[in-house]
């Protein structure tokens, strides 16, 4: 999430700088090309960050599922151990 925020802030800052530069001097062809390249890089980074976020969310869900399965198995084994101890104590 931090990276998404940074990307959005960079995008906003870039838009502000371009607006100032364009209103004062106009943009040269080179600057327009550079601006387009930077804009594409920011978009790529933004989407890559979103992709990582989704992958991490899926991993967390998978881990939650694994923990629930492990808890059930632990409860089953605990019950079996308790039964065995009860038999031994008799």
C-alpha atoms as an extended CHARMM CRD file, in Angstrom:
* protein
*
        90  EXT
         1         1  UNK       CA              0.0000000000        0.0000000000        0.0000000000  PROA      1               0.0000000000
         2         2  UNK       CA              2.8620000000        2.3560000000        0.7560000000  PROA      2               0.0000000000
         3         3  UNK       CA              4.2210000000        1.8760000000       -2.7530000000  PROA      3               0.0000000000
         4         4  UNK       CA              0.8140000000        2.6250000000       -4.2910000000  PROA      4               0.0000000000
         5         5  UNK       CA              0.7230000000        5.8540000000       -2.2830000000  PROA      5               0.0000000000
         6         6  UNK       CA              4.2390000000        6.7850000000       -3.3770000000  PROA      6               0.0000000000
         7         7  UNK       CA              3.3640000000        6.1110000000       -6.9950000000  PROA      7               0.0000000000
         8         8  UNK       CA              0.2420000000        8.2580000000       -6.7810000000  PROA      8               0.0000000000
         9         9  UNK       CA              2.1950000000       11.0630000000       -5.1020000000  PROA      9               0.0000000000
        10        10  UNK       CA              4.9300000000       10.8990000000       -7.7600000000  PROA      10              0.0000000000
        11        11  UNK       CA              2.2990000000       10.9610000000      -10.4830000000  PROA      11              0.0000000000
        12        12  UNK       CA              0.6590000000       14.0280000000       -8.9220000000  PROA      12              0.0000000000
        13        13  UNK       CA              3.9900000000       15.7870000000       -8.4810000000  PROA      13              0.0000000000
        14        14  UNK       CA              4.9160000000       15.0680000000      -12.0850000000  PROA      14              0.0000000000
        15        15  UNK       CA              1.5700000000       16.4150000000      -13.3210000000  PROA      15              0.0000000000
        16        16  UNK       CA              2.0890000000       19.6100000000      -11.3310000000  PROA      16              0.0000000000
        17        17  UNK       CA              5.6240000000       20.1090000000      -12.6690000000  PROA      17              0.0000000000
        18        18  UNK       CA              4.5160000000       19.4920000000      -16.2320000000  PROA      18              0.0000000000
        19        19  UNK       CA              1.6110000000       21.9280000000      -15.9060000000  PROA      19              0.0000000000
        20        20  UNK       CA              3.9640000000       24.6180000000      -14.5740000000  PROA      20              0.0000000000
        21        21  UNK       CA              6.5690000000       23.9860000000      -17.2710000000  PROA      21              0.0000000000
        22        22  UNK       CA              3.9900000000       23.8380000000      -20.0370000000  PROA      22              0.0000000000
        23        23  UNK       CA              2.2780000000       27.0580000000      -18.9740000000  PROA      23              0.0000000000
        24        24  UNK       CA              5.5750000000       28.9360000000      -18.7330000000  PROA      24              0.0000000000
        25        25  UNK       CA              7.5670000000       27.5930000000      -21.6850000000  PROA      25              0.0000000000
        26        26  UNK       CA              5.6090000000       24.9540000000      -23.5440000000  PROA      26              0.0000000000
        27        27  UNK       CA              6.9400000000       21.4150000000      -23.8430000000  PROA      27              0.0000000000
        28        28  UNK       CA              9.5360000000       20.5250000000      -26.4470000000  PROA      28              0.0000000000
        29        29  UNK       CA              9.2180000000       17.3200000000      -28.4040000000  PROA      29              0.0000000000
        30        30  UNK       CA             12.0020000000       15.7810000000      -26.3180000000  PROA      30              0.0000000000
        31        31  UNK       CA             10.2990000000       16.7400000000      -23.0790000000  PROA      31              0.0000000000
        32        32  UNK       CA              6.9710000000       15.3810000000      -24.3260000000  PROA      32              0.0000000000
        33        33  UNK       CA              8.6430000000       12.0870000000      -25.2080000000  PROA      33              0.0000000000
        34        34  UNK       CA             10.3800000000       11.9540000000      -21.8140000000  PROA      34              0.0000000000
        35        35  UNK       CA              7.0960000000       12.7680000000      -20.0880000000  PROA      35              0.0000000000
        36        36  UNK       CA              5.3480000000        9.9550000000      -21.9530000000  PROA      36              0.0000000000
        37        37  UNK       CA              8.1110000000        7.5280000000      -20.9860000000  PROA      37              0.0000000000
        38        38  UNK       CA              7.9530000000        8.5430000000      -17.3220000000  PROA      38              0.0000000000
        39        39  UNK       CA              4.1650000000        8.2910000000      -17.3270000000  PROA      39              0.0000000000
        40        40  UNK       CA              4.3860000000        4.7540000000      -18.7040000000  PROA      40              0.0000000000
        41        41  UNK       CA              6.9610000000        3.8080000000      -16.0600000000  PROA      41              0.0000000000
        42        42  UNK       CA              4.7210000000        5.1430000000      -13.2990000000  PROA      42              0.0000000000
        43        43  UNK       CA              1.7350000000        3.2130000000      -14.6430000000  PROA      43              0.0000000000
        44        44  UNK       CA              3.8080000000        0.0360000000      -14.9050000000  PROA      44              0.0000000000
        45        45  UNK       CA              5.0100000000        0.4570000000      -11.3360000000  PROA      45              0.0000000000
        46        46  UNK       CA              1.4910000000        1.1530000000      -10.1240000000  PROA      46              0.0000000000
        47        47  UNK       CA              0.1070000000       -2.0110000000      -11.7390000000  PROA      47              0.0000000000
        48        48  UNK       CA              3.0640000000       -4.0930000000      -10.5650000000  PROA      48              0.0000000000
        49        49  UNK       CA              2.4220000000       -2.9040000000       -7.0170000000  PROA      49              0.0000000000
        50        50  UNK       CA             -1.2380000000       -3.8360000000       -7.2790000000  PROA      50              0.0000000000
        51        51  UNK       CA             -0.2520000000       -7.2570000000       -8.6010000000  PROA      51              0.0000000000
        52        52  UNK       CA              2.0850000000       -7.8440000000       -5.6570000000  PROA      52              0.0000000000
        53        53  UNK       CA             -0.6590000000       -6.7600000000       -3.2540000000  PROA      53              0.0000000000
        54        54  UNK       CA             -3.1100000000       -9.2600000000       -4.7390000000  PROA      54              0.0000000000
        55        55  UNK       CA             -0.5490000000      -12.0680000000       -4.6420000000  PROA      55              0.0000000000
        56        56  UNK       CA              0.2330000000      -11.3020000000       -0.9900000000  PROA      56              0.0000000000
        57        57  UNK       CA             -3.4710000000      -11.2550000000       -0.1300000000  PROA      57              0.0000000000
        58        58  UNK       CA             -3.8860000000      -14.6670000000       -1.7800000000  PROA      58              0.0000000000
        59        59  UNK       CA             -0.9030000000      -16.0240000000        0.1590000000  PROA      59              0.0000000000
        60        60  UNK       CA             -2.3560000000      -14.7290000000        3.4250000000  PROA      60              0.0000000000
        61        61  UNK       CA             -5.6710000000      -16.4340000000        2.6820000000  PROA      61              0.0000000000
        62        62  UNK       CA             -3.8650000000      -19.6790000000        1.8760000000  PROA      62              0.0000000000
        63        63  UNK       CA             -1.9040000000      -19.4350000000        5.1200000000  PROA      63              0.0000000000
        64        64  UNK       CA             -5.1180000000      -18.8240000000        7.0880000000  PROA      64              0.0000000000
        65        65  UNK       CA             -6.6080000000      -21.9490000000        5.5570000000  PROA      65              0.0000000000
        66        66  UNK       CA             -3.4980000000      -23.9560000000        6.4260000000  PROA      66              0.0000000000
        67        67  UNK       CA             -3.5950000000      -22.7150000000       10.0210000000  PROA      67              0.0000000000
        68        68  UNK       CA             -7.2450000000      -23.7600000000       10.3600000000  PROA      68              0.0000000000
        69        69  UNK       CA             -6.4320000000      -27.2370000000        9.0640000000  PROA      69              0.0000000000
        70        70  UNK       CA             -3.4860000000      -27.4960000000       11.4450000000  PROA      70              0.0000000000
        71        71  UNK       CA             -5.6670000000      -26.4170000000       14.3830000000  PROA      71              0.0000000000
        72        72  UNK       CA             -8.1620000000      -29.1710000000       13.5780000000  PROA      72              0.0000000000
        73        73  UNK       CA             -5.3620000000      -31.7320000000       13.3920000000  PROA      73              0.0000000000
        74        74  UNK       CA             -3.8740000000      -30.4980000000       16.6710000000  PROA      74              0.0000000000
        75        75  UNK       CA             -7.2780000000      -30.7070000000       18.3620000000  PROA      75              0.0000000000
        76        76  UNK       CA             -7.7100000000      -34.2730000000       17.0940000000  PROA      76              0.0000000000
        77        77  UNK       CA             -4.2660000000      -35.3490000000       18.3020000000  PROA      77              0.0000000000
        78        78  UNK       CA             -4.7910000000      -33.5960000000       21.6450000000  PROA      78              0.0000000000
        79        79  UNK       CA             -8.0440000000      -35.4790000000       22.1620000000  PROA      79              0.0000000000
        80        80  UNK       CA             -6.3320000000      -38.7920000000       21.3420000000  PROA      80              0.0000000000
        81        81  UNK       CA             -3.4900000000      -38.0150000000       23.7740000000  PROA      81              0.0000000000
        82        82  UNK       CA             -5.9900000000      -37.0820000000       26.4880000000  PROA      82              0.0000000000
        83        83  UNK       CA             -7.8150000000      -40.3980000000       25.9530000000  PROA      83              0.0000000000
        84        84  UNK       CA             -4.5610000000      -42.3280000000       26.1400000000  PROA      84              0.0000000000
        85        85  UNK       CA             -3.5310000000      -40.5310000000       29.3380000000  PROA      85              0.0000000000
        86        86  UNK       CA             -6.9160000000      -41.2180000000       30.8750000000  PROA      86              0.0000000000
        87        87  UNK       CA             -6.5260000000      -44.9350000000       30.1110000000  PROA      87              0.0000000000
        88        88  UNK       CA             -3.0250000000      -45.0160000000       31.5280000000  PROA      88              0.0000000000
        89        89  UNK       CA             -4.0970000000      -43.2570000000       34.7530000000  PROA      89              0.0000000000
        90        90  UNK       CA             -6.7770000000      -45.8720000000       35.4790000000  PROA      90              0.0000000000
